[in-house]
Amino acid sequence: MAILGKVQIGKENPAAHGTPVAATRVLRTVQKPLPEDSKPTSLKQDLGLNVDVTDNVIQGKLVEDTLVFDQLTFQILPLIYSALLKGGVTPVEQTPDQDDYLYDHTPDLDGSDNNLDSYTLERGDSQQAVEEEYMMFKRFKMGGQVDQSGGASFVKGEADYFARQNTNTTFTPGLSALAEKYMSAKLTQIFIDSTWANVGVTEKTNFLKAWDVEIIGGANPDFSGGENETFETHEQGPISHMLALTMKRGAATEALRAAKGEYRVIRLQTNGPAIGSGENQMHQLDLGGYIEEVIAMAEENQGVKMDTLVLRGMPDKLTGRMIEPKVVTNVAML
């Protein structure tokens, strides 16, 4: 009999982070080896023995791992952003009775509580499943490359997470994967403007070849002395982002090279199919920061020269805005 693996997830009560819940959803992820939540520490004591190790001890528990998405979908993004940047988001239906829900996960950057959501993860296989409660994301990396042979241009993602511990369990039964819509790098538009007042105004066409963005949400486990070896609460440290672009070389890229150190707001908007007769599936990511570097003639593909650009996240001095992710999809509940 084949041993088959899967990953399932359920959203925890925001008033009771770390209280395990049953899964409500199957994730379309590529499962890595099961991470350990603790490991022995070797001790060397002077016991009159000519050995390197005289004892070992296991103290403390923490799970750290990465969820890998070879093909990101629009439907998974609100779940990731809610445990990465801003939780407690209520989606707003854009067209009555069409289930086209808009999520806005723009985080507060002034130290306010972003009410991050936590999840219980079930992962493993038909041999053994484990439950990992109080799961939150630390880092999310996503990116896509436009296939030059006209083939699939998937948007891929990696979401680093932490959780309390591994507890042997059985999978919540009766769940099936949602019929989700895959994102395409070929359907990603890019807009580059100098101010947040004009964000999304200036589209660059015949320009974008590939993009990668890394977002650090700042979530981290907060360990204190107490009755348990696991963490009891979490904190949200600094939020940051870095964007890398591969661009078709031309006057537009030369203008960006001349603007090194200057502030820019870049919008990446990936469009998908319509939701009923309502809005389209959509991921809109607005990123503000300064141009850290532009490398001219960094790559060449089929005779086309390309430049690369790095934008390092920084709040706008006038508005304080830096990162604003929005998603339109047909999933109303995380």
N, C-alpha and C positions, 0 to 999 in steps of 0.2 A: 504494500500500500504506500502510495506517495505521501510524503510529509510536506504539507502546504502551509506557507506563511501568510500573514496579513497583519495590518495595523488598523486599529479602531480607536475612536476618540469620543469623549463626552465632555461637555462644558460643566464645570463645577459651579456651585452656588457662590456668587461673589462675596457673600457674607460669611462663607465657610471655606476659604481656600484650603486645599489639602484634604478635604473630606471626599474620599473616592466616590465616583458616580458610575453608573452603567454607561457604556458606549452608546452613541446614537448615530454614528456615521463611520463608514469605512473610508480610509484614506487611500488615494491613488499614489502611493509612494513606493520607492524601492528600498526594501528593508536591508539594513546593514547587520553585521553580527551583533548579537545581544550584548549591550554594555553591562559591565559589572557595576554594582553600587558601593562596593567596598573592596579593600584588598589588605592582606597582612603586611605589617611593618616588621622587618627583622630587627632583632636586638642583639647586641654583642656585649656580654657582661664578663667580668673577670672571675671565672669559676674554676680556674686551674686547668682549663682545657684548651688545647691548641686547635681551635676551630674559629670560623668566622661568625657563626650564628649560634646563639645559645637559647633563643626563644623568639616568639613572635606574638604580636597582638593585633587585633582588629578593632578599630575604634572609628566611629563616624560613618555616615552613609550619605551618598549623593550620586545621582545618575546624571551623566552628561553625554550627549550624543547628537547626531544630526539626522534630520529627515531629508531625504533626497527625492527630488521631483524631476524626473527626466522630461516630463511634459507638464508644465504648470497649467492649471485651469483657472478660469475666472472665479469659480465657486470656492476655491480654497483660500483665496487672498484675504477675505474678511476674517477668517479664523486666525490666520497668521498675524495679521496686523493687530488684532484685538489682544493678543498675548505678547506683542512686541512693542507697540507704540502707544495705543490708546484703546481701552476696553469700555464696556458698558455702552456701546454704540447702538442706537436704535435705527434700523434702516427705514428709509422713507420711500414708499412706492411712488414711482414717477408717473405712471399711467393707471387709472383706476381699473382694477380687476385683471391686470396683465402681469403681475408678479415681477415687475422690473424695479428692484430695490436698490437704492443708492446708499452706500456706506461711506461715511467720512471719518477717517481715522487720523485726522490731523492732531498731533499731540500738543499739549501745552508745554512750553519751554521755560516757564517762569517758576518752576518748582512745584506747581500744583499737582495734586494726585491725578494721574491719568487712568486710575481705576483699571489696571490691567486685568484681563480675564485669565483664569487658570483652567487647566484641563486635566482629565485623567486619560492616560494613554494605555491601551491594551495592545501588546505586540508579542510576537512569537510565532509558533506554528502549531500544527495539529499534534505535535508531541508535547509541547508545554508553552503556555502563555504566561506572561507576567503583566502586572498592573503597576503603572507608574503615576502616582498622584502628584498634585501641585506642579504640573508641567507648565513652563513658560518659555518663551523664546528669547535668546540673547542676541542673536545675529541672523539676518536674512540676506542672502545674496541671490540675485536673479539676473538673468541676461539672455540675450538672443543674438544670433548671427543670421543675416539674410543669405540663404543658400543661393549660390551663383549658378547652379545648374537647374534652377526652377523647382527643386524639391522642397521637402518639408523644412520649415524654419522654426522649430520649436523654441519656446522660451523655457529655460531650465531654471531650477531653483534649489537652494540648500538652506535649511532652517536649523540652526544650532539651538538646542534646548537644554534645560536642566529640569530635574524632577527629584522628588524625595528619595524614592527607593524602589527596588524590584520586589514584588510580592507575587508568588505563584497564584495563578487564578485560572479561570476558564473564560473564554471569550463570551461576551454578550451575544446570545444567539439571535438569528433571524434578520441580520442586517445585510444589505446589499449596497454595492457602490452606486453612487448617484450617476445619472447620465450627464456628465459634465462636458463643458466646452473648452477645448484646448486653445491656448494663446498662440499667436503666430508673430514672429519677429518681422515678417514681411508686412504685417498690418500695423506696424508701429510708426506713428508720426512723431516728429521731433520739432519743437518750437524753442527758439533761443531769443530771450529778451534781456534788457538791461535792468528792468525794475519789475517788482511784483505788480505794480499797477498795470503793466502790459503783458503779464504772463499769459502765454497761449496765443499771442497775436501774430508773431513772426514765424511762420512755418518754413523750415528748410527742406526743400524737395530735391530729389536726385542727390542725396547727401549722406544719409545714415546707412552704414554697412553692418555695424555690430555695436552692442552696448552691454555694459555690466554695471550693476549698482550694488553696493554693499551698505546695509543699514544696521547700525548698532542701536538697539533699543534701550540699553542701559539696565535691563532687569537683571537682578542677581539674588541668590539665596542669602538670607541673613541668619547666621548661626549665633546663638547665645546659649549660655549655660541653662540647664533645666533638666527635665525628666527624660528627654528623648535624645537619641544620637542624631536625629534628622533636624533640618532647619524648620523653624516655626513660622517665619514671616519672610517677606521679600522687600527689597528696595529697588528704586529705579534711579540709576546713576546717569551720567551724561549721555545724551542722544547725539549721534553723528551719522554722517553718510559720506560716501565717496562714489563718484560716477566716472566711468571710463567710456569713451566713445571712439569708434573707428569710423572715419568720415572720408568720403570721396574728396580727393585733393582738388582745390580750386580757390577762387577768390574768397569764398566764405570761410574756408579754413585758414587762409592767410590772415584774414581780418581777426580771427580768433587768436592766432599766434601773436599778433601784434597787441592783443588785449590781455596778455599774461598779467596776472595779479588783480585784474578788474573783476567786479561783481557781475554775475549773470544768473538768470533764472531759466532753467531748462525744464521743459515739459516733455515727458515721454507718454504718449497716449496710444495704447494698444486696443484696437477695436475688434469686436467679434460679431456673431450673428444676432439678429433681432430677437427680442424676447416677446413672443406673441405679436401683437400689433403695437407694442410699446417701444421703449428704448433698446438700443443694442447692448449686448455684453460689452463692458468697457473697463479698462484699468488706466487711471490717470495718475501719474506721479509727477508732482512739481517739486523741483529741487533747486535751492538757492545756495550759492557759494562763490568762491573765487577760482579763477582759472589758474591751476597750479602749474600745468605744463602743457605744451602742444609740441608734438614731435612731427616735424615735416618729413614726408616720404618714409614713414615708419614701416609700411607694408606695400606689397604689390600683389595683385591677383588678376590673372588673365590680361596683363598689360595695363591695368588700372592702378594708379598710385593712390595710396591712402595715407592720411594723417591720423594721429591719435591725440586725444585730449583727456585731461584729468581735471575734474571739478571737485574741489574739496568743500564740504558743507560748512557754511557759516551763516548765522542769522543776519538778515538785512538790518543795517543800522537804523533805518527809519521805522520799519514796521515790525521787526523782530521775527519775521517769517523765515523758515528754513526748509521745512519738509511737509508736504501735504499730499497724502495718498487718498484717492477716492476710487471706489469700485461700484459698478452697476452690474448686478447679477440677479439670478432668479431664485436664490436661496434666502429665505426670510429669517431663518433661525440658524444660529451657529451650532 
